[in-house]
């Protein structure tokens, strides 16, 4: 966030993707063990965003009880359950935005694009889990909609190191993401 300076033509938003109990907590149904290691870095991004008055948008899985995704993945982040809640270390403030999602991309069938347009956002800073799934597919959709993408690599993680690095390379090469 140090390098981020908003201008009249550039406006940033910080996306916090799926930093939910069911992904982060030890023993959770779809635990990404390294997710706990990025909390402190995301907290720093949030603090810097607040200082610069950059909107913070939490994009959170909120699945139905019998979501088709549960054929691929263990049952997780069911709307209204504790597992679908943001981890306590990163709890949203009242001025933050929360966008519920039911797919990998934070854009797919959500209000995110409308919200970003209403806020005049041109650049999205994407953090959270998993680098090769929700972060990657959000970056794809952001690129397709014309947003510039920034990925602080110490604020994203995946189930494996190789998946993490592959996704970062894809975002950099194919979507011109700034990986910092």
WOURNOR-V473609 format. One line per field, one symbol per residue. ss: DSSP state (2 for helix, 1 for strand, 0 for the rest). psi: psi as a letter, one per 40 degrees, with the letter a starting at -180 (. if undefined). burial: # if it has 9 or more other ideal C-beta (glycine too) atoms within 8 Angstrom, else .. Layout:
ss = ???
psi = ???
burial = ???
This chain:
ss = 000000000001111110012222000000000022222222222222222000111111101000022220000001000222010222000000111110000000000222222220001111111022222222222222000111102221100022222222222222200110
psi = edehhiadehhiihhhhfgideddiheidfhgdeddeedddddddddddddefhihhhhhhgiidfhddeddiihifhheiddeihidefhiideiihhiieidhedhfiedddddddefhdhhhhiaiidecdddddddddddeeiihhhheeeiiididdddddddddddddefihh.
burial = #..#.....################..#.###..#..##.######.###.#.##########...#.##.....####.#.##.##..#.#...##.####..####.#.##.##..#.#######################...######..####....##.###.###..#.#...
